[in-house]
Amino acid sequence: MNKFNAHLKKIGMIALLMPSIAGAAVSIDVCGNMVDYPNVPTRAVANDINMLNIMVALGLKDNMVAYSGVTAYNTIPPTLAAQITGLPEIAIKQPSVENLLNIEADFFFSGWNYGMPVGGPTTPKSLAQFGIKTYLIKESCAHVQHKVDASLDDTFYDIRALGKIFAIEAKAEALIASFKQRLSVLQAQLNGVDKTTVFVYDSGIDKPFTAGKLATPNAIIEAAGGVNILSDLAVSWGAVSWESVVDANPEHIVIINYNSSKAEDNIAFLKRFPATANLTAVQQNRFTIIDYTAATPGIENIDAIDKLARDLHPERFK
């Protein structure tokens, strides 16, 4: 605690000496709580690869000191690796309060169960006492409050929020506009299609771990001209019975790809597992592999929609 008390004193001195950056004082609704951001963060940490991608896409690398929660589950692609040169990963999974203090972070971009486990020691409150501001992705609010179905608007909200926090609103709006332009083209091509039933397989043998209506893949599937067979499941991500999957008999299956769970291995499992071997999607070899970073809230959601739409409705893309 001596180290923490020393840090608290340091934060107090900085608060007295540091002037507010012009135009940076904003208040944003984060999971139902109004959070004040008096200064543009200069020592930010982004957790998870999807949030790291958003920060980089907004040109905020120079406002960062580190990232976390990436390499335990994902491989950083060469393009992104080149853009984050010099930034250390302070924890391969969720960082501790001490990890963030050691790097002297002033901002933590994460989410509930995206680097900030519900019920864990690292929370907005525990970080606030050390002067570390937090922003939690909107999709993750479903873990702590009532929320309607996941929407692509959640990601737009996150990008706008970061635009305000870092005083780069024009850049944030431009990123959103490019996303919406691509989405508009896809929706025009998919106009009037019959919805294809889709099952999202993340992992699990005894019970499949899948996306419910509060998770981003539900919104991706809808935008791609499909319907999630578990769109009535009022959770973000969760385990269900194999019987519920068999009863729905999906026409298509989305496989979430991680480092630790190779998509090809999961497809092979579904083909040999008695409960799933005779599903329509399996029999017709209708699978779409979507990387974790594209299945979670972020800038690659539009790539996931494009890829899935072409697999669900190839006749619309000839």
C-alpha positions as CSV (number, residue, x, y, z in Angstrom):
1,M,0.0,0.0,0.0
2,N,3.0,2.3,0.5
3,K,3.5,2.3,-3.3
4,F,-0.2,3.1,-3.9
5,N,-0.2,5.9,-1.3
6,A,2.9,7.4,-3.0
7,H,1.2,7.2,-6.3
8,L,-1.9,8.9,-4.9
9,K,0.3,11.8,-3.6
10,K,1.9,12.1,-7.1
11,I,-1.5,12.2,-8.8
12,G,-2.5,15.0,-6.4
13,M,0.5,17.1,-7.2
14,I,0.0,16.5,-11.0
15,A,-3.6,17.6,-10.6
16,L,-2.5,20.8,-9.0
17,L,0.2,21.6,-11.5
18,M,-1.4,20.4,-14.8
19,P,-3.6,22.9,-16.7
20,S,-6.6,21.5,-18.6
21,I,-6.0,21.1,-22.3
22,A,-8.3,23.4,-24.2
23,G,-11.5,21.9,-25.5
24,A,-10.9,18.6,-23.8
25,A,-13.3,18.8,-20.8
26,V,-16.2,16.5,-21.7
27,S,-18.7,14.3,-19.9
28,I,-19.8,11.0,-21.4
29,D,-22.3,8.3,-20.4
30,V,-20.4,5.1,-19.8
31,C,-22.7,2.2,-18.9
32,G,-25.2,4.5,-17.3
33,N,-22.7,6.6,-15.3
34,M,-21.7,10.1,-16.4
35,V,-17.9,10.2,-16.5
36,D,-15.9,13.5,-16.7
37,Y,-12.7,13.7,-18.8
38,P,-11.1,17.0,-17.9
39,N,-7.9,16.5,-20.0
40,V,-6.9,14.8,-23.2
41,P,-5.1,11.5,-22.0
42,T,-1.4,11.4,-22.9
43,R,-0.6,8.0,-21.3
44,A,-3.4,5.8,-22.5
45,V,-3.5,2.0,-22.4
46,A,-5.8,0.0,-24.7
47,N,-6.9,-3.5,-23.7
48,D,-7.6,-6.2,-26.3
49,I,-6.8,-6.2,-30.0
50,N,-10.1,-4.7,-31.1
51,M,-9.7,-1.6,-28.9
52,L,-6.0,-1.3,-29.8
53,N,-7.2,-1.3,-33.5
54,I,-9.6,1.6,-32.8
55,M,-7.0,3.7,-31.1
56,V,-4.5,3.2,-33.9
57,A,-7.2,3.9,-36.6
58,L,-7.9,7.2,-34.8
59,G,-4.2,8.1,-35.0
60,L,-3.8,8.0,-31.2
61,K,-0.6,5.9,-30.9
62,D,1.3,9.0,-29.7
63,N,-1.2,9.3,-26.8
64,M,-0.5,5.8,-25.7
65,V,2.1,4.3,-23.4
66,A,1.1,0.6,-23.7
67,Y,-1.5,-2.0,-24.5
68,S,-2.7,-5.2,-22.8
69,G,-4.7,-8.4,-23.2
70,V,-3.7,-9.1,-26.8
71,T,-1.1,-11.9,-27.3
72,A,-2.6,-14.5,-25.0
73,Y,-5.4,-14.9,-27.5
74,N,-4.4,-13.2,-30.8
75,T,-1.5,-12.8,-33.1
76,I,-0.8,-9.1,-33.9
77,P,-0.8,-8.8,-37.7
78,P,2.2,-7.2,-39.4
79,T,0.4,-4.0,-40.4
80,L,-0.7,-3.4,-36.8
81,A,2.6,-4.4,-35.4
82,A,4.3,-1.8,-37.5
83,Q,1.9,0.9,-36.2
84,I,2.5,0.2,-32.6
85,T,6.3,0.0,-32.6
86,G,7.7,1.0,-29.2
87,L,4.5,0.3,-27.3
88,P,4.9,-2.5,-24.7
89,E,2.3,-5.1,-23.7
90,I,2.0,-4.7,-19.9
91,A,0.0,-7.9,-19.4
92,I,-0.9,-10.6,-21.9
93,K,-4.3,-11.0,-20.3
94,Q,-6.2,-8.4,-18.2
95,P,-3.8,-6.0,-16.4
96,S,-3.8,-5.4,-12.7
97,V,-4.1,-2.0,-11.1
98,E,-0.3,-2.2,-10.4
99,N,0.4,-2.9,-14.0
100,L,-1.3,0.3,-14.9
101,L,0.4,2.2,-12.1
102,N,3.8,1.0,-13.1
103,I,3.4,2.4,-16.6
104,E,1.9,5.6,-15.1
105,A,-1.2,5.3,-17.2
106,D,-3.8,8.1,-17.2
107,F,-6.5,6.4,-19.2
108,F,-7.6,2.8,-19.6
109,F,-9.7,1.8,-22.7
110,S,-11.3,-1.5,-21.9
111,G,-14.7,-3.1,-21.2
112,W,-16.5,-5.3,-18.7
113,N,-15.0,-8.7,-19.3
114,Y,-12.6,-7.1,-21.9
115,G,-9.7,-6.5,-19.5
116,M,-12.0,-5.6,-16.6
117,P,-13.6,-8.7,-15.2
118,V,-17.0,-8.2,-13.5
119,G,-16.3,-8.6,-9.8
120,G,-12.6,-8.2,-10.2
121,P,-10.2,-5.8,-8.5
122,T,-9.6,-3.6,-11.6
123,T,-12.6,-1.3,-11.9
124,P,-13.3,2.3,-12.9
125,K,-13.6,3.1,-9.2
126,S,-10.4,1.3,-8.2
127,L,-8.5,3.1,-11.0
128,A,-10.1,6.5,-10.3
129,Q,-8.4,6.8,-6.9
130,F,-5.1,6.8,-8.7
131,G,-6.2,9.4,-11.3
132,I,-6.7,6.8,-14.1
133,K,-9.7,7.6,-16.2
134,T,-11.5,4.7,-17.9
135,Y,-13.8,4.2,-20.9
136,L,-15.7,1.0,-21.3
137,I,-16.9,-0.2,-24.7
138,K,-20.7,0.1,-24.9
139,E,-21.3,-3.6,-25.9
140,S,-19.8,-4.7,-22.6
141,C,-22.3,-2.7,-20.5
142,A,-24.7,-5.6,-20.9
143,H,-22.7,-7.3,-18.2
144,V,-23.6,-4.7,-15.6
145,Q,-26.9,-3.1,-16.7
146,H,-30.0,-3.9,-18.7
147,K,-29.3,-3.4,-22.4
148,V,-31.2,-3.9,-25.7
149,D,-29.8,-6.0,-28.5
150,A,-26.3,-5.4,-29.7
151,S,-26.0,-2.8,-32.5
152,L,-23.4,-1.5,-34.8
153,D,-24.4,1.9,-33.3
154,D,-22.6,0.7,-30.1
155,T,-19.3,0.8,-32.0
156,F,-20.1,4.2,-33.5
157,Y,-20.8,5.4,-30.0
158,D,-17.4,4.2,-28.8
159,I,-15.6,5.9,-31.7
160,R,-17.5,9.1,-31.0
161,A,-16.7,8.9,-27.3
162,L,-13.0,8.5,-28.0
163,G,-13.2,11.4,-30.5
164,K,-14.5,13.6,-27.7
165,I,-12.1,12.4,-25.0
166,F,-9.1,12.9,-27.2
167,A,-10.4,16.1,-28.9
168,I,-10.4,14.5,-32.4
169,E,-14.1,14.6,-33.2
170,A,-13.7,15.3,-36.9
171,K,-11.4,12.3,-37.3
172,A,-13.8,10.1,-35.4
173,E,-16.7,11.2,-37.6
174,A,-14.7,10.5,-40.7
175,L,-14.0,6.9,-39.5
176,I,-17.7,6.4,-38.8
177,A,-18.7,7.8,-42.2
178,S,-16.4,5.4,-44.0
179,F,-17.8,2.5,-42.1
180,K,-21.4,3.6,-42.9
181,Q,-20.6,4.1,-46.5
182,R,-19.4,0.5,-46.9
183,L,-22.4,-0.7,-44.9
184,S,-24.8,1.2,-47.1
185,V,-23.4,-0.4,-50.3
186,L,-23.7,-3.9,-48.7
187,Q,-27.3,-3.3,-47.6
188,A,-28.3,-2.2,-51.0
189,Q,-26.9,-5.5,-52.4
190,L,-28.7,-7.5,-49.8
191,N,-32.0,-5.8,-50.2
192,G,-34.9,-8.3,-50.1
193,V,-32.8,-11.4,-49.4
194,D,-34.2,-14.4,-47.4
195,K,-32.5,-14.4,-44.0
196,T,-30.1,-17.3,-43.5
197,T,-30.1,-19.0,-40.1
198,V,-26.6,-18.8,-38.5
199,F,-25.0,-20.3,-35.4
200,V,-21.9,-18.8,-33.9
201,Y,-19.4,-21.3,-32.5
202,D,-16.7,-19.8,-30.3
203,S,-15.6,-22.9,-28.4
204,G,-16.8,-25.7,-26.1
205,I,-17.3,-29.4,-26.2
206,D,-19.7,-30.3,-23.5
207,K,-21.7,-27.1,-24.2
208,P,-21.0,-24.7,-27.0
209,F,-20.0,-21.1,-26.1
210,T,-21.8,-18.8,-28.4
211,A,-23.0,-15.2,-29.0
212,G,-26.4,-14.1,-27.7
213,K,-28.4,-11.1,-28.8
214,L,-26.3,-8.7,-26.7
215,A,-23.0,-9.6,-28.5
216,T,-21.6,-7.9,-31.6
217,P,-21.8,-11.0,-33.8
218,N,-25.6,-10.8,-33.5
219,A,-25.5,-7.4,-35.1
220,I,-23.0,-8.6,-37.7
221,I,-25.2,-11.5,-38.7
222,E,-28.2,-9.2,-39.1
223,A,-26.3,-6.7,-41.2
224,A,-25.0,-9.6,-43.4
225,G,-28.5,-10.9,-44.2
226,G,-28.8,-13.6,-41.6
227,V,-30.5,-14.3,-38.3
228,N,-28.7,-15.6,-35.2
229,I,-30.4,-18.9,-34.1
230,L,-29.8,-17.7,-30.6
231,S,-31.1,-14.1,-31.1
232,D,-33.5,-14.7,-28.2
233,L,-30.7,-15.5,-25.8
234,A,-30.5,-12.4,-23.5
235,V,-26.7,-12.6,-22.8
236,S,-23.6,-11.2,-24.5
237,W,-21.7,-14.5,-24.7
238,G,-22.7,-17.7,-23.0
239,A,-22.9,-21.5,-23.0
240,V,-26.0,-23.2,-24.4
241,S,-27.0,-26.9,-24.9
242,W,-26.2,-28.8,-28.1
243,E,-29.9,-29.7,-28.2
244,S,-30.8,-26.1,-28.8
245,V,-28.4,-25.9,-31.8
246,V,-29.7,-29.2,-33.2
247,D,-33.3,-28.1,-32.9
248,A,-32.5,-24.9,-34.8
249,N,-30.6,-26.7,-37.4
250,P,-28.6,-23.7,-38.7
251,E,-28.0,-23.2,-42.4
252,H,-24.6,-21.6,-41.8
253,I,-22.0,-21.5,-39.0
254,V,-19.6,-18.7,-38.0
255,I,-16.4,-19.9,-36.4
256,I,-14.6,-17.4,-34.2
257,N,-10.8,-17.7,-34.7
258,Y,-8.2,-17.3,-31.9
259,N,-4.6,-18.3,-31.4
260,S,-5.6,-20.9,-28.9
261,S,-8.5,-22.3,-30.8
262,K,-7.8,-22.8,-34.5
263,A,-10.8,-22.4,-36.6
264,E,-10.0,-25.5,-38.7
265,D,-9.9,-27.6,-35.6
266,N,-13.3,-26.4,-34.6
267,I,-14.7,-27.2,-38.0
268,A,-13.2,-30.6,-37.8
269,F,-14.8,-31.1,-34.4
270,L,-18.3,-30.1,-35.6
271,K,-17.9,-32.5,-38.6
272,R,-17.1,-35.5,-36.4
273,F,-19.2,-34.7,-33.3
274,P,-22.4,-36.8,-33.4
275,A,-24.7,-34.0,-32.3
276,T,-23.6,-31.7,-35.1
277,A,-22.4,-33.9,-37.9
278,N,-25.9,-33.9,-39.5
279,L,-26.7,-30.2,-39.2
280,T,-27.5,-28.6,-42.6
281,A,-24.6,-26.2,-42.3
282,V,-22.1,-29.0,-41.6
283,Q,-23.4,-31.3,-44.3
284,Q,-23.2,-28.5,-46.8
285,N,-19.8,-27.3,-45.5
286,R,-21.2,-23.8,-45.0
287,F,-18.7,-22.2,-42.6
288,T,-17.3,-18.6,-42.3
289,I,-14.2,-18.0,-40.2
290,I,-14.2,-14.6,-38.5
291,D,-11.2,-13.5,-36.5
292,Y,-11.8,-12.5,-32.9
293,T,-10.9,-8.9,-33.6
294,A,-13.6,-8.6,-36.3
295,A,-16.2,-10.3,-34.1
296,T,-15.7,-7.9,-31.2
297,P,-16.6,-4.2,-31.2
298,G,-14.3,-2.3,-33.5
299,I,-13.3,-1.1,-36.9
300,E,-13.1,-4.6,-38.4
301,N,-16.8,-5.3,-37.9
302,I,-17.5,-4.0,-41.4
303,D,-15.0,-6.5,-42.8
304,A,-16.8,-9.3,-41.0
305,I,-20.1,-8.2,-42.4
306,D,-18.7,-8.1,-45.9
307,K,-17.2,-11.5,-45.6
308,L,-20.2,-13.1,-44.1
309,A,-22.7,-11.5,-46.5
310,R,-20.7,-12.9,-49.5
311,D,-20.8,-16.4,-47.9
312,L,-24.5,-16.2,-47.0
313,H,-25.7,-14.7,-50.3
314,P,-23.1,-15.3,-53.0
315,E,-25.6,-14.7,-55.7
316,R,-25.8,-11.0,-54.7
317,F,-22.0,-10.5,-55.3
318,K,-21.5,-12.0,-58.8
